[in-house]
Amino acid sequence: MILVTGGTGFIGKALIRHLVENGYPVRTLIRPSRRSPDLPRGVPVEVALSSLGDARGLRAAMVGVDVVYHLAGGEWRGAQADLMQTDIQGAKAVIEAASDAGVRRIFYISHLGADRGSAYPVLKAKGIAEDFIRKSGLNHTIIRSAIVYGPNDGLTTGLARLMQALPFVYLSPGDGRTLLQPLWVEDLATCLVWALDDPQLHNRTVEIGGPEYLSFRQIVELVMETTRAQRIPVVVGPPYLRGLTVFLESIFPRLPISVFWLDYLAVNRTCALDTIPRVFNLIPSRMSQRLAYLRGLNWRFALWQTIFKRR
């Protein structure tokens, strides 16, 4: 049995689908909520109801589990996120429950640039969680991923929605030259599944990304071309844009941008281009080939639906 935390998230749903398609039995951890869980549709998956802070619930979720994919994190909540509780203490709780249950292996999805000494809160939290995993004694694989894109992501989908929020212009953090290495979510899910059968990835940390370096401005241009929404870039200093974002997040908790998103754009987030072909024997997709999901949607309606969606 494989347990996936964060299975209702953007990456988690893709991973669960790939695992089930490859014949693996999957259980996902769902935190208690008044809302119906957003599970992948048409995919048979067991559900364990527990928060990361519920030690008894986690132990019950680990019964019969051989492998854990720990994807759960709090950054999607933006300024309201409690990274200490969700990302750091949550990872520690999952590790302890997995150790007690005799889990054979744990996968952790981290970010490029993760470092416990980082000045950026999310990268600091990821770095601390990585250290917990390395010191746990569990057979582990840590995947530091470049920014991931796909349907309902925070990058391309968020950009498409924001372009509808402002007519004629879009607000660019800095000059837009920050280099990213966008990774198609289906390629990431494929790597995570294939890693199960690769003993060379035991107790290793691997940095992966897409097949090209793209500046933030180039990514914006690809999204504009795909959605046919031409906008003029207006450069805003990151500190001013951060302040505006924090203010807007306090009013609209589901705004498709967050302070952590701005942190990720603060410096280049890249790794070696050949890691996925060399380690996983997979040629990752170029971004321009995978943006069809952005076409033909009412992005203005999608923006307001997201902002005012019940929490």
PEBELBEL-V895112 format. One record per backbone hydrogen bond with DSSP energy under -1.0 kcal/mol. NH is the residue of the N-H (numbers start at 1). CO is the residue of the C=O. Records with the same first field share a line. If there is no record, write none. Layout:
NH: CO ; CO
This chain:
2: 25
3: 67
4: 27
5: 69
9: 6
13: 9
15: 11
16: 12
17: 13
18: 14
19: 15
20: 16
21: 17
22: 18
23: 20
24: 19
27: 2
28: 46
29: 4
30: 48
39: 37
46: 26
48: 28
50: 30
54: 51
58: 54
59: 55
60: 56
61: 57
62: 58
63: 60
65: 62
66: 1
67: 1
68: 105
69: 3
70: 107
71: 5
77: 74
78: 75
80: 77
81: 78
86: 82
88: 83
89: 84
92: 88
93: 89
94: 90
95: 91
96: 92
97: 93
98: 94
99: 95
100: 96
101: 97
102: 99
103: 98
104: 66
105: 66
106: 139
107: 68
108: 141
109: 70
110: 143
112: 145
114: 111
115: 123
118: 115
124: 120
125: 121
126: 122
127: 123
128: 124
129: 125
130: 126
131: 127
132: 128
133: 129
134: 130
135: 131
136: 133
141: 106
142: 204
143: 108
144: 206
145: 110
146: 208
149: 183
153: 150
159: 155
160: 156
161: 157
162: 158
163: 159
166: 162
170: 232
172: 234
174: 236
180: 214
183: 147
185: 149
188: 184
189: 185
190: 186
191: 187
192: 188
193: 189
194: 190
195: 191
196: 193
197: 194
198: 195
201: 198
202: 199
203: 140
204: 201
206: 142
208: 144
210: 181
214: 180
216: 178
217: 176
219: 215
220: 216
221: 217
222: 218
223: 219
224: 220
225: 221
226: 222
227: 223
228: 224
229: 224
232: 168
234: 170
236: 172
241: 237
242: 238
243: 239
244: 240
245: 241
246: 242
247: 243
248: 244
249: 245
250: 246
252: 248
255: 252
257: 255
262: 258
263: 259
264: 260
265: 261
266: 263
269: 179
278: 274
279: 275
280: 276
282: 276
289: 286
290: 287
294: 291
295: 292
299: 297
302: 298
303: 299
304: 300
305: 301
306: 302
307: 303
308: 304
